[in-house]
Amino acid sequence: MLASIGETVGEQSGVLNLGIEGMMLMGAYFGYVVALTTHSTWLGMLGGLLAGAITSLVLLVLNVWLGLNQIVLGIAITAAGGGITTVLYDQIYSKTSPRIPTDNWKVPGLSDIPVVGHSLFSQPAMFWVSLLLAVIIAWFLVRTNWGLSIRAAGQKPSSLDAAGGSVMRTRSQAVLLGGMLSGLGGAYLSVLATNAFTPFMTNGLGYIAIVVTMLSRGKILRVVIVSLLYGLTIAVGTVLQLTSLDVPTDLITMLPYIVVMIVLLIFGRDVNNSPVLGAPYTRGAR
């Protein structure tokens, strides 16, 4: 959800980020390192956010400022993020594989509700912060001049320039925010969801985030709903593994991706991307 929200802002501004997977891995690793070092999950999340932001500078400088190909840069960021984090982990932590203590926050009263209480209301505090971030960013996109500038940069960048705005500055802000949220999502995965880091632990989540963004068509609420659907399929897979049903493990692992593919086949035709998505902007060019 966090990575998809960041990608939504980026695509609304006209920037396609195929490097989400690498940014999430960087956020996951450095969030894990900071949390282990400081014994604070909150500082770990901050470390992941900063790692994602720093990684996004590659896309910001080489694409937004210099106009290099977004697809090539995205693939390079993904490859570099996976390689860097794997080498660092293998050199420093592979022999000990330390874990981070669980840090769940129970909502008084609600967490004691039978069946759903523990699942819904015994979550890390960052879970609720993430939902709040979704609401705040959705409001900014729809109700503020900043959100109008983001959409203008992705729909008609020359109009934004003519109105006195800056396409470069607007897209830079969108890319930086996307990197921060991708890093935050990666840190959530290692620091709070699994309490550990393993090489390539995102396992394609960055690409799933891009699909979620496409299906959501620029609406943050839809991002939250589609992300919830993906999360539910993972939970169903976990339940199937705990039952007596003889379901192949490989099929359970594939289940979330199968669901996403089915949804994409059904609703993919309704995807309406920015008309200048993926195209660098040069002021004054026709």
Backbone bond lengths (Angstrom), bond angles and torsions (degrees), N, CA, C in turn:
res aa  C-N    CA-C-N  psi(-1)  N-CA   C-N-CA  omega(-1)  CA-C   N-CA-C  phi
1 M - - - 1.447 - - 1.523 111.49 -
2 L 1.317 116.56 -46.62 1.464 120.01 -178.83 1.524 111.37 -62.57
3 A 1.331 116.14 -46.17 1.462 119.70 179.55 1.524 111.11 -63.97
4 S 1.323 117.10 -38.29 1.464 120.85 -179.71 1.522 111.66 -67.93
5 I 1.319 117.11 -35.87 1.464 119.93 176.97 1.524 109.74 -63.56
6 G 1.333 116.33 -44.32 1.457 120.09 177.67 1.518 111.87 -62.35
7 E 1.338 116.95 -41.08 1.460 120.85 178.60 1.520 111.34 -67.65
8 T 1.329 116.94 -34.13 1.468 120.53 177.25 1.517 110.79 -61.25
9 V 1.332 116.51 -45.72 1.471 120.20 178.35 1.528 109.68 -62.63
10 G 1.335 116.82 -43.68 1.462 120.77 -179.76 1.515 112.31 -62.20
11 E 1.337 117.43 -46.70 1.462 120.40 -178.96 1.521 111.51 -68.28
12 Q 1.323 117.16 -32.86 1.457 119.33 175.73 1.526 111.41 -63.00
13 S 1.333 116.34 -27.86 1.469 120.05 179.30 1.528 112.04 -89.74
14 G 1.352 117.07 -5.16 1.454 120.43 177.95 1.516 115.23 100.85
15 V 1.337 117.72 9.25 1.467 121.41 -178.20 1.524 109.74 -111.62
16 L 1.329 116.19 121.96 1.461 122.02 176.29 1.525 108.96 -94.87
17 N 1.322 116.19 121.75 1.468 120.80 -177.84 1.526 109.75 -109.14
18 L 1.324 117.04 100.10 1.463 121.40 175.99 1.524 111.70 -89.36
19 G 1.326 116.71 5.64 1.456 121.09 -179.64 1.510 113.64 -98.53
20 I 1.332 117.43 15.73 1.470 120.66 -177.85 1.527 111.08 -57.68
21 E 1.329 116.12 -40.88 1.466 119.88 -179.15 1.530 110.88 -57.36
22 G 1.330 116.97 -45.39 1.462 120.40 179.31 1.508 112.43 -66.53
23 M 1.338 116.79 -39.31 1.470 120.63 178.83 1.517 110.90 -65.81
24 M 1.330 116.70 -38.80 1.466 119.94 178.15 1.530 110.76 -65.78
25 L 1.328 117.00 -39.95 1.468 119.87 178.75 1.527 111.12 -65.08
26 M 1.321 116.28 -40.57 1.467 119.30 177.13 1.526 110.44 -63.46
27 G 1.325 116.61 -43.78 1.459 120.20 177.49 1.516 112.14 -63.31
28 A 1.355 116.13 -39.52 1.461 120.30 -179.57 1.525 110.94 -64.91
29 Y 1.333 116.44 -44.45 1.466 118.71 -177.16 1.521 111.99 -69.27
30 F 1.321 116.51 -51.38 1.465 118.46 -175.21 1.530 111.63 -72.94
31 G 1.326 117.77 -28.29 1.455 119.52 171.69 1.522 111.09 -64.04
32 Y 1.311 115.53 -41.09 1.468 122.35 177.49 1.526 110.75 -62.63
33 V 1.325 116.63 -44.77 1.467 121.07 -179.29 1.521 110.73 -63.87
34 V 1.321 116.71 -46.34 1.470 120.63 -178.88 1.534 110.56 -64.48
35 A 1.337 116.57 -41.92 1.469 119.54 179.96 1.531 111.01 -63.95
36 L 1.332 116.94 -39.80 1.469 119.91 177.82 1.523 111.32 -65.71
37 T 1.330 115.86 -40.65 1.465 120.92 -174.70 1.527 111.90 -72.55
38 T 1.327 116.48 -40.82 1.471 121.30 -174.32 1.525 113.56 -97.19
39 H 1.345 116.24 -11.25 1.467 121.66 -175.68 1.525 111.42 59.48
40 S 1.318 116.02 32.81 1.463 121.51 179.84 1.524 109.33 -134.22
41 T 1.325 116.54 119.70 1.462 119.51 177.77 1.526 111.35 -68.48
42 W 1.333 117.07 -31.73 1.471 119.75 179.24 1.519 110.75 -66.05
43 L 1.326 117.48 -42.60 1.462 119.75 176.81 1.529 110.38 -68.11
44 G 1.334 116.45 -31.88 1.455 119.86 174.96 1.518 111.40 -62.24
45 M 1.329 116.85 -42.61 1.466 120.55 177.28 1.524 110.89 -63.75
46 L 1.336 115.62 -39.34 1.465 119.65 178.00 1.535 110.35 -64.81
47 G 1.336 116.49 -40.33 1.460 120.27 177.68 1.518 111.77 -61.32
48 G 1.333 116.81 -41.18 1.457 120.73 177.56 1.516 111.86 -64.89
49 L 1.333 115.98 -40.81 1.465 120.84 178.00 1.530 110.96 -60.01
50 L 1.332 116.27 -46.22 1.470 120.43 -179.62 1.523 111.66 -66.40
51 A 1.343 117.09 -37.46 1.464 120.44 178.34 1.522 110.71 -63.71
52 G 1.334 116.56 -41.54 1.459 120.14 177.04 1.516 112.04 -64.50
53 A 1.333 116.17 -40.11 1.466 120.13 179.26 1.520 111.30 -64.37
54 I 1.331 116.72 -43.56 1.475 120.64 -179.70 1.525 110.36 -64.93
55 T 1.337 116.80 -41.10 1.467 120.11 178.79 1.527 111.15 -63.97
56 S 1.333 116.56 -36.23 1.477 119.99 -178.99 1.521 112.35 -67.60
57 L 1.332 117.32 -16.16 1.463 119.78 178.16 1.525 111.55 -62.42
58 V 1.334 116.89 -27.20 1.470 120.18 176.86 1.522 109.91 -61.09
59 L 1.341 116.36 -48.14 1.463 121.13 179.15 1.521 110.76 -67.63
60 L 1.326 115.85 -38.95 1.462 120.61 -178.06 1.535 111.02 -61.78
61 V 1.322 115.97 -49.89 1.470 119.88 -175.86 1.520 111.46 -73.34
62 L 1.337 116.80 -49.94 1.460 120.22 -171.87 1.522 113.35 -76.42
63 N 1.335 116.71 -28.89 1.464 117.71 179.57 1.520 112.87 -100.62
64 V 1.336 115.97 -58.93 1.466 119.03 -174.59 1.522 111.14 -64.18
65 W 1.331 117.30 -42.49 1.464 119.76 -177.47 1.527 113.13 -86.97
66 L 1.354 116.54 -40.93 1.465 119.36 -173.69 1.531 113.58 -103.26
67 G 1.323 117.72 -11.31 1.456 120.67 173.58 1.514 116.03 78.47
68 L 1.335 119.13 20.95 1.462 120.74 178.10 1.532 110.54 -74.08
69 N 1.318 116.39 162.97 1.457 123.30 -173.62 1.528 112.09 -61.98
70 Q 1.342 116.58 125.97 1.459 121.35 -177.04 1.525 112.60 -68.50
71 I 1.318 117.25 -35.73 1.465 120.70 -178.04 1.522 110.49 -67.02
72 V 1.328 116.51 -47.09 1.462 120.75 179.44 1.527 110.39 -61.88
73 L 1.325 116.35 -43.45 1.466 120.17 -179.76 1.527 111.40 -64.14
74 G 1.336 116.47 -40.55 1.458 119.94 179.76 1.517 111.99 -62.18
75 I 1.334 116.32 -44.49 1.465 120.37 178.40 1.530 110.25 -63.35
76 A 1.331 116.19 -40.04 1.465 120.13 -179.97 1.526 111.29 -64.46
77 I 1.334 117.38 -41.49 1.466 121.46 179.74 1.529 110.15 -64.29
78 T 1.334 116.77 -41.94 1.465 120.80 178.65 1.521 111.04 -62.54
79 A 1.331 116.52 -45.98 1.467 120.45 -179.81 1.524 111.15 -64.65
80 A 1.330 115.91 -43.15 1.468 119.83 -179.25 1.526 111.15 -66.52
81 G 1.338 116.68 -43.00 1.473 119.75 179.83 1.518 111.88 -60.46
82 G 1.341 116.63 -43.47 1.463 119.81 178.62 1.518 112.04 -66.18
83 G 1.332 116.54 -41.75 1.466 119.96 -178.55 1.516 112.95 -68.72
84 I 1.324 117.10 -46.42 1.465 121.61 -177.99 1.527 111.18 -61.87
85 T 1.331 116.14 -48.82 1.471 119.46 -176.57 1.531 111.57 -67.26
86 T 1.339 117.06 -35.81 1.467 119.76 179.12 1.527 111.19 -66.13
87 V 1.336 116.79 -45.53 1.466 120.80 179.77 1.529 110.73 -62.23
88 L 1.325 117.15 -46.26 1.461 120.65 -179.01 1.523 111.56 -63.03
89 Y 1.328 116.91 -43.48 1.460 119.56 -179.56 1.528 110.99 -65.52
90 D 1.338 116.43 -44.04 1.464 119.81 -179.41 1.526 111.86 -62.24
91 Q 1.323 117.14 -35.49 1.460 121.09 -178.15 1.530 112.62 -76.50
92 I 1.323 117.21 -32.02 1.470 120.13 -170.31 1.529 113.30 -107.72
93 Y 1.342 117.51 -43.13 1.463 119.43 -168.15 1.529 115.39 -118.57
94 S 1.325 118.79 -6.80 1.466 119.30 -171.22 1.532 113.31 -63.12
95 K 1.322 117.93 -29.33 1.470 120.37 -177.71 1.523 112.18 -78.66
96 T 1.318 117.45 -31.53 1.468 120.32 -176.85 1.520 112.97 -102.85
97 S 1.347 117.74 -32.26 1.475 123.81 -179.59 1.526 111.87 47.14
98 P 1.332 118.69 57.25 1.468 120.34 -179.02 1.518 111.97 -64.84
99 R 1.327 115.96 151.38 1.466 121.46 -179.55 1.519 110.19 -115.61
100 I 1.313 114.97 156.88 1.465 122.24 179.89 1.526 108.39 -99.32
101 P 1.331 119.53 133.48 1.470 120.76 179.80 1.531 111.76 -60.01
102 T 1.323 115.67 145.20 1.467 121.13 177.99 1.522 109.90 -65.55
103 D 1.328 115.40 141.02 1.470 120.22 -177.15 1.530 109.59 -133.97
104 N 1.346 116.32 68.63 1.464 120.29 178.88 1.517 110.60 -90.61
105 W 1.320 115.55 149.74 1.457 122.23 -179.88 1.527 108.28 -119.41
106 K 1.310 117.26 118.33 1.456 121.17 -177.18 1.529 110.34 -91.74
107 V 1.341 114.94 132.47 1.461 120.12 174.84 1.523 107.42 -78.58
108 P 1.336 118.39 117.99 1.467 120.73 -176.23 1.525 111.71 -54.40
109 G 1.310 116.27 131.40 1.462 121.30 178.87 1.514 113.01 85.43
110 L 1.320 116.76 -55.34 1.466 120.81 -175.97 1.528 111.91 -68.54
111 S 1.338 117.31 -33.55 1.461 120.18 -178.57 1.532 112.37 -69.04
112 D 1.341 117.28 -12.85 1.464 120.94 -179.48 1.523 112.67 -94.31
113 I 1.342 117.04 0.41 1.464 119.73 178.41 1.525 109.51 -64.60
114 P 1.333 118.06 132.57 1.474 119.90 -179.33 1.535 112.17 -58.91
115 V 1.310 116.76 146.63 1.465 127.01 174.83 1.526 112.28 71.49
116 V 1.342 117.65 -63.95 1.469 120.33 -172.20 1.525 113.43 -96.04
117 G 1.315 117.48 -16.48 1.460 119.96 -173.90 1.514 113.61 -59.25
118 H 1.333 116.16 -50.10 1.462 119.91 -178.09 1.527 110.85 -67.19
119 S 1.316 117.83 -39.15 1.469 121.27 -177.05 1.526 112.11 -68.02
120 L 1.337 117.04 -41.84 1.467 120.60 -173.62 1.517 113.64 -93.13
121 F 1.312 117.54 -34.29 1.459 119.67 -169.94 1.534 113.55 -116.51
122 S 1.323 116.41 17.54 1.466 120.87 171.47 1.516 107.23 -126.28
123 Q 1.315 115.21 71.76 1.454 123.40 -175.43 1.532 109.38 -123.07
124 P 1.338 117.32 160.74 1.472 118.36 171.97 1.530 110.51 -58.32
125 A 1.312 116.06 147.40 1.469 119.54 179.33 1.525 111.07 -57.59
126 M 1.340 116.74 -29.32 1.452 120.49 -179.94 1.519 111.95 -64.18
127 F 1.327 117.62 -23.44 1.468 121.41 176.37 1.524 109.79 -59.94
128 W 1.321 116.34 -46.36 1.459 120.63 -179.07 1.529 111.07 -72.49
129 V 1.335 116.26 -33.98 1.462 119.80 175.25 1.526 110.28 -63.15
130 S 1.330 116.87 -37.65 1.459 121.23 179.64 1.528 111.01 -63.60
131 L 1.325 116.50 -42.77 1.463 119.92 177.18 1.523 110.81 -64.19
132 L 1.327 116.49 -38.70 1.458 120.30 177.30 1.525 110.98 -64.32
133 L 1.328 116.99 -40.51 1.464 121.20 176.09 1.526 111.08 -59.30
134 A 1.343 116.08 -40.85 1.465 120.16 178.93 1.521 110.81 -60.35
135 V 1.328 116.65 -43.42 1.467 121.06 179.59 1.532 111.16 -64.89
136 I 1.335 116.21 -44.39 1.465 120.73 -178.22 1.528 111.19 -63.36
137 I 1.347 116.38 -47.03 1.467 119.91 -178.16 1.523 110.60 -66.54
138 A 1.344 117.25 -38.41 1.467 120.48 177.16 1.527 110.29 -60.27
139 W 1.323 116.19 -42.28 1.472 120.25 179.56 1.528 110.54 -65.10
140 F 1.324 117.27 -43.59 1.463 120.35 -179.63 1.528 111.47 -63.52
141 L 1.333 116.94 -37.38 1.460 119.95 -178.91 1.524 112.14 -66.96
142 V 1.320 116.15 -34.17 1.465 120.41 -173.39 1.524 112.54 -95.81
143 R 1.333 117.63 -32.63 1.464 120.11 -166.67 1.529 115.22 -110.70
144 T 1.308 119.11 -0.87 1.464 119.09 -174.35 1.529 111.51 -123.20
145 N 1.322 115.20 162.43 1.465 120.43 176.09 1.526 111.34 -63.78
146 W 1.335 116.68 -31.17 1.456 119.99 176.69 1.522 110.74 -61.15
147 G 1.325 117.10 -45.21 1.453 121.20 177.92 1.522 111.61 -63.20
148 L 1.333 116.59 -37.77 1.465 120.73 177.06 1.521 110.64 -64.05
149 S 1.320 116.53 -39.90 1.474 120.77 178.21 1.525 110.97 -65.67
150 I 1.350 116.29 -39.51 1.464 120.51 177.97 1.528 109.74 -59.40
151 R 1.311 116.68 -48.44 1.464 120.13 -177.99 1.525 111.01 -67.73
152 A 1.320 117.07 -36.68 1.466 120.13 178.58 1.526 111.17 -65.18
153 A 1.325 117.01 -38.41 1.468 120.86 179.37 1.521 111.50 -64.13
154 G 1.338 116.84 -26.94 1.448 120.69 -179.75 1.510 114.44 -95.85
155 Q 1.317 116.93 -19.50 1.458 120.38 -178.85 1.525 112.72 -99.91
156 K 1.316 115.80 -48.03 1.470 120.58 -177.97 1.521 108.23 -148.72
157 P 1.334 117.80 77.61 1.470 120.39 -174.50 1.529 113.48 -59.73
158 S 1.332 117.88 -32.12 1.467 119.73 178.85 1.520 111.20 -63.86
159 S 1.333 117.19 -32.23 1.469 120.66 177.72 1.521 111.26 -68.18
160 L 1.340 115.55 -37.57 1.467 119.45 177.54 1.522 110.06 -63.49
161 D 1.332 116.91 -43.38 1.458 120.76 176.76 1.518 111.30 -61.95
162 A 1.327 116.26 -42.77 1.470 120.60 -178.25 1.525 111.24 -65.36
163 A 1.330 116.51 -28.95 1.468 120.29 -179.53 1.523 112.39 -84.29
164 G 1.327 117.18 1.84 1.457 120.59 177.89 1.507 114.45 97.16
165 G 1.337 116.89 2.86 1.460 119.97 177.56 1.517 111.15 -86.66
166 S 1.306 116.08 176.64 1.463 121.40 -179.71 1.522 109.25 -122.72
167 V 1.331 116.43 114.40 1.459 120.67 178.40 1.523 110.15 -64.44
168 M 1.316 116.86 -41.37 1.461 121.10 -179.30 1.524 111.19 -61.32
169 R 1.317 116.48 -47.14 1.459 120.06 -178.87 1.532 110.60 -65.65
170 T 1.329 116.40 -42.86 1.461 120.63 -178.80 1.526 111.38 -63.25
171 R 1.331 116.63 -46.90 1.467 120.10 179.27 1.528 111.59 -67.68
172 S 1.317 117.21 -34.40 1.468 120.42 176.94 1.517 110.65 -62.34
173 Q 1.319 116.87 -42.91 1.458 121.35 178.31 1.524 110.88 -63.10
174 A 1.342 116.17 -41.41 1.463 120.56 -179.60 1.531 111.01 -65.13
175 V 1.330 116.93 -43.52 1.467 120.84 179.89 1.526 110.42 -65.22
176 L 1.321 117.00 -42.01 1.465 120.85 179.94 1.528 110.69 -64.57
177 L 1.328 116.96 -43.17 1.469 120.60 177.82 1.523 110.47 -63.78
178 G 1.344 116.85 -41.18 1.455 120.03 177.53 1.513 112.29 -61.70
179 G 1.331 117.20 -41.14 1.461 120.63 177.51 1.521 112.06 -64.79
180 M 1.327 116.48 -40.83 1.464 120.57 179.02 1.531 111.13 -61.57
181 L 1.344 115.99 -45.12 1.463 119.53 -177.93 1.526 111.43 -71.35
182 S 1.338 117.52 -34.35 1.472 120.06 176.00 1.523 110.19 -65.23
183 G 1.331 116.95 -44.36 1.466 120.71 176.63 1.512 111.90 -62.14
184 L 1.331 116.04 -38.39 1.462 120.96 178.28 1.523 110.55 -65.23
185 G 1.346 115.81 -40.84 1.463 119.38 177.31 1.519 111.81 -64.25
186 G 1.330 116.64 -40.26 1.457 119.99 177.18 1.520 112.00 -64.14
187 A 1.341 116.38 -41.77 1.458 120.41 178.73 1.525 111.22 -65.00
188 Y 1.325 116.64 -36.91 1.469 120.07 176.90 1.530 109.89 -59.56
189 L 1.324 115.26 -40.12 1.466 120.71 -178.07 1.522 111.90 -63.47
190 S 1.335 116.89 -44.81 1.465 119.95 -176.48 1.526 112.89 -84.97
191 V 1.325 116.88 -42.52 1.463 120.86 -172.91 1.524 112.24 -79.04
192 L 1.339 117.48 -39.39 1.462 120.64 -171.94 1.524 113.90 -112.53
193 A 1.331 117.96 -39.67 1.466 119.60 -174.76 1.524 112.53 -78.21
194 T 1.334 117.31 -42.25 1.471 120.75 -177.58 1.523 113.24 -115.31
195 N 1.336 117.34 -14.57 1.473 122.90 -179.49 1.524 112.85 61.55
196 A 1.325 116.84 22.36 1.461 120.55 179.97 1.520 109.13 -161.86
197 F 1.322 115.23 166.37 1.466 119.96 175.43 1.525 108.98 -118.26
198 T 1.320 115.21 137.25 1.462 121.23 171.52 1.527 107.54 -133.83
199 P 1.323 118.30 145.08 1.458 120.96 -179.25 1.539 111.85 -54.46
200 F 1.325 115.52 137.00 1.472 123.31 178.48 1.528 111.91 56.68
201 M 1.324 116.72 35.81 1.458 120.78 -175.60 1.526 113.10 -69.43
202 T 1.314 118.19 -18.06 1.469 119.44 178.09 1.520 111.34 -66.91
203 N 1.332 117.46 -31.57 1.467 122.20 171.20 1.536 112.59 51.91
204 G 1.336 116.22 43.93 1.458 120.24 176.59 1.515 115.33 91.87
205 L 1.326 118.43 1.89 1.471 120.52 -178.95 1.527 112.57 -61.42
206 G 1.336 116.55 -31.24 1.463 119.16 178.74 1.519 111.47 -62.67
207 Y 1.323 116.13 -39.31 1.459 120.08 178.94 1.531 111.15 -73.56
208 I 1.334 115.97 -35.06 1.466 119.37 174.12 1.527 109.91 -61.21
209 A 1.338 116.60 -38.27 1.470 120.67 178.80 1.526 110.98 -61.49
210 I 1.337 116.99 -37.15 1.464 120.21 178.08 1.523 110.48 -66.63
211 V 1.335 116.92 -41.04 1.467 120.84 178.03 1.522 110.34 -64.03
212 V 1.333 116.73 -43.78 1.469 120.97 177.87 1.521 110.15 -58.12
213 T 1.326 116.45 -41.83 1.460 121.19 178.70 1.531 111.20 -62.25
214 M 1.326 116.59 -43.74 1.463 120.75 179.37 1.527 111.15 -61.43
215 L 1.335 115.99 -43.41 1.457 120.22 -178.33 1.525 112.37 -70.12
216 S 1.317 116.67 -25.92 1.469 120.87 -175.80 1.525 112.94 -82.85
217 R 1.323 117.36 -16.29 1.473 122.77 174.63 1.536 113.02 51.85
218 G 1.307 115.47 44.14 1.455 119.96 174.15 1.516 115.76 83.44
219 K 1.327 118.10 2.65 1.467 121.82 -178.27 1.534 109.65 -102.65
220 I 1.320 116.09 118.72 1.464 120.39 -177.35 1.532 111.42 -64.47
221 L 1.331 117.57 -36.91 1.464 120.27 178.84 1.528 110.26 -60.09
222 R 1.324 116.85 -39.68 1.465 120.04 177.82 1.518 111.01 -67.10
223 V 1.319 116.96 -34.07 1.469 120.21 175.49 1.527 109.96 -58.98
224 V 1.323 116.30 -46.14 1.468 120.97 -179.54 1.524 110.58 -62.47
225 I 1.343 117.20 -43.28 1.468 121.38 -177.07 1.530 111.07 -67.08
226 V 1.341 117.11 -46.70 1.467 120.08 -179.42 1.523 110.52 -66.15
227 S 1.336 117.03 -36.78 1.467 120.42 176.70 1.520 110.65 -64.16
228 L 1.324 115.81 -38.55 1.468 120.15 176.70 1.528 110.75 -62.60
229 L 1.335 116.85 -41.05 1.464 121.13 177.97 1.527 110.36 -60.35
230 Y 1.329 115.97 -44.10 1.468 120.19 178.15 1.528 110.66 -62.04
231 G 1.333 116.56 -44.49 1.464 120.79 179.14 1.518 112.18 -62.34
232 L 1.343 116.52 -37.24 1.464 120.03 179.13 1.528 111.50 -64.94
233 T 1.335 116.75 -37.32 1.470 119.25 179.14 1.532 110.80 -66.19
234 I 1.336 116.56 -35.38 1.471 119.56 176.13 1.529 109.88 -65.51
235 A 1.347 115.91 -42.18 1.466 120.26 179.48 1.528 110.95 -63.87
236 V 1.338 116.66 -39.78 1.464 120.27 177.70 1.527 110.17 -62.41
237 G 1.335 116.43 -40.81 1.457 119.93 177.57 1.514 112.21 -60.66
238 T 1.346 115.99 -40.35 1.469 120.19 177.86 1.526 111.21 -63.75
239 V 1.326 116.26 -41.60 1.469 120.90 179.27 1.529 110.44 -63.86
240 L 1.344 116.32 -41.61 1.467 119.76 -179.73 1.525 111.43 -62.10
241 Q 1.329 116.81 -34.32 1.464 119.82 178.73 1.525 111.99 -68.86
242 L 1.339 116.26 -25.47 1.468 120.46 -177.94 1.517 112.59 -90.30
243 T 1.337 117.55 -9.78 1.460 120.50 -179.42 1.530 110.36 -89.23
244 S 1.317 114.80 175.23 1.460 120.51 179.54 1.525 112.39 -86.14
245 L 1.322 117.44 0.11 1.460 120.73 179.82 1.523 110.23 -66.93
246 D 1.309 115.88 139.30 1.462 121.29 -178.82 1.532 109.08 -88.78
247 V 1.328 115.66 76.21 1.462 121.72 -179.36 1.522 108.25 -105.46
248 P 1.339 118.33 125.65 1.472 120.31 179.85 1.518 112.02 -56.23
249 T 1.319 116.11 138.23 1.471 120.96 -179.46 1.518 111.40 -61.40
250 D 1.322 116.61 -38.15 1.465 120.04 179.77 1.525 111.31 -61.17
251 L 1.328 116.94 -38.13 1.463 121.12 179.33 1.526 110.52 -66.54
252 I 1.335 116.30 -39.90 1.463 120.44 178.53 1.529 110.36 -64.16
253 T 1.339 116.51 -40.76 1.463 120.83 178.63 1.529 110.84 -64.31
254 M 1.319 116.39 -35.94 1.464 120.81 -178.59 1.529 113.60 -77.54
255 L 1.337 117.24 -18.61 1.467 121.77 -171.40 1.527 114.44 -51.61
256 P 1.356 119.54 -50.01 1.479 118.25 -179.53 1.524 112.92 -59.69
257 Y 1.329 116.60 -38.20 1.458 120.48 -178.16 1.526 111.01 -72.17
258 I 1.331 116.62 -34.97 1.459 120.67 176.87 1.527 110.06 -63.93
259 V 1.336 116.11 -43.90 1.466 120.30 179.11 1.524 110.85 -61.57
260 V 1.348 116.72 -44.19 1.468 120.31 179.49 1.527 110.47 -62.31
261 M 1.335 117.50 -41.03 1.463 120.78 179.44 1.522 111.60 -64.66
262 I 1.334 116.77 -39.79 1.466 120.38 178.54 1.524 110.52 -64.38
263 V 1.337 115.98 -45.51 1.467 120.18 178.83 1.523 110.69 -61.99
264 L 1.344 116.07 -40.16 1.468 120.13 179.76 1.528 110.77 -64.99
265 L 1.342 117.26 -39.47 1.460 120.68 178.42 1.527 111.62 -65.04
266 I 1.336 115.95 -36.27 1.465 119.94 -177.80 1.519 111.88 -75.70
267 F 1.346 116.13 -45.24 1.458 119.88 -172.65 1.523 114.15 -107.96
268 G 1.346 117.21 -2.04 1.461 120.57 -174.99 1.516 114.03 -60.59
269 R 1.334 117.66 -29.35 1.465 120.34 -178.56 1.525 112.34 -68.96
270 D 1.325 115.89 -20.86 1.465 119.63 -178.76 1.524 113.08 -87.25
271 V 1.359 116.44 1.25 1.459 120.13 -178.92 1.524 109.69 -65.70
272 N 1.330 116.11 131.37 1.467 121.34 -178.49 1.519 108.89 -127.72
273 N 1.332 116.01 89.98 1.453 120.44 -176.61 1.522 111.29 -81.06
274 S 1.326 114.63 164.24 1.456 120.83 175.03 1.527 110.09 -58.54
275 P 1.339 118.25 137.22 1.474 120.55 -178.32 1.526 114.05 -63.77
276 V 1.328 117.57 -21.16 1.472 119.95 179.88 1.525 111.43 -112.19
277 L 1.340 116.66 18.88 1.458 120.52 -178.43 1.524 110.74 -60.86
278 G 1.323 115.60 126.82 1.453 121.23 178.69 1.511 114.88 88.78
279 A 1.335 116.88 -7.38 1.470 120.17 -177.90 1.526 110.13 -100.44
280 P 1.333 118.91 124.41 1.476 120.62 176.69 1.514 110.34 -65.30
281 Y 1.323 116.30 152.09 1.468 120.48 -177.98 1.540 109.77 -110.08
282 T 1.317 114.68 129.83 1.456 121.49 174.45 1.514 108.54 -118.28
283 R 1.282 116.46 121.20 1.463 119.89 -175.24 1.530 110.59 -62.46
284 G 1.310 115.56 128.65 1.453 120.78 178.04 1.505 113.99 89.81
285 A 1.365 117.03 -8.99 1.464 119.58 -179.62 1.521 109.68 -77.23
286 R 1.334 116.76 150.71 1.469 121.86 179.21 1.532 110.34 -119.36
